[in-house]
Amino acid sequence: MPNTALLVMDVQRGLVARLADDSDYVPRVNQAIVVARAARLPVIYVVIDFRANYAEVNPNNKVLAAFTSSGGFTPGDPAAIPLEGGQGQWGSGHRYLSA
């Protein structure tokens, strides 16, 4: 098993939309995925996806606790939808892990 992988994190509508006019961000990520796959490296996708009650969010974590007040990144939230990459839908990561 290789000890190198490409980690694609949080490439979701609600997060990418916050980037300040970086319209080539998603194409660059797609290119990195293509190159990693050509090199037969694992591509690991991680997305933010909370349960509706935010059970996995520790209230002492100020960054994640901000999501609980906004109601974001729960099932059905359009902001949580992973962007589509050139090789299929992103976001096949694990759900409901706490950071």
N, C-alpha and C positions, 0 to 999 in steps of 0.2 A: 504494500500500500504506500502511495507517495506521501511524503511529509509536507507537500505544498498543495495548496488549494486556493481557489478564488472565492472570497466571501463577499456576497452581494447583500448588503444590509439596508433595510428600510427604504427600498426604492418603491415607494407607494405614493399615490396621488397627493395625499395631504402633506407629505413631507417634501416631495420634489417641487410642489407648487410654491414652497417657501424659498426656493433658491432664487437669488437675485439675477434675473435675466441670464440664465445659463442654458440656453436652448440646445446646446450640443452635449449636455450632461448625459442624457439617456442614450444617444448614439455612441458616446464614448464607453459607457457601461456595456452596451451591446457588443461593441468591438472587443472589449476585454473578455467577455464571455466566449465569443467566437475563438479568440486566440487561446484561451484556457482549454476549451474543448478540443481544439486542433492539437494541442499538446497533451491531450488525454489526462488533463488535470481535473479533479473533482470541482464542481461548481456548487457551492452551498448557499442557499437562499435563506435569509432571516427577515421576518416581517414583524411589525408590531400588530398584535391582534389580542385585545383583552376580552374577557367575558363581560357581559352587561353589568355585572355588579362590581367589577374591578377587584375581584378577590385576590388577584396576584400582585396588586400594587401595595407596597408598604407606604403608609402615609408619611413616613419620615423621608422618603425619596422624593425630593422636591420636583425633580424633572418629570418623573412618571406620575406623581400626584396631580400635576397640572392637567393631565388628560382626564382625570376623574371629574374635574369641574367643568370641562368643556364638552364632556360626553363623547369624546372622539375615540376612534380606533376600536370600536366594538362591532360585533356582527351586524351587517347591514349598513354600516357607515361608509359612504362613498369614498371618504378620505383614506380608508384602510385598504382599498382595492390595490393590489400590486399592479404595477405597470406591466404591459406586455412587452416581452423582449423578442428578439428576432428568432429565438429558438423555443417558443412556447411561453406559456404564462409563468410569470415570476410568482414566487410566494409559496413554494412547496415546502416551506419550513415548518418547524414545530410550533405548536400553539400553546399558549398559557404557561409560559415560563416566567418566573419573576426575576428581575434584575436587582 
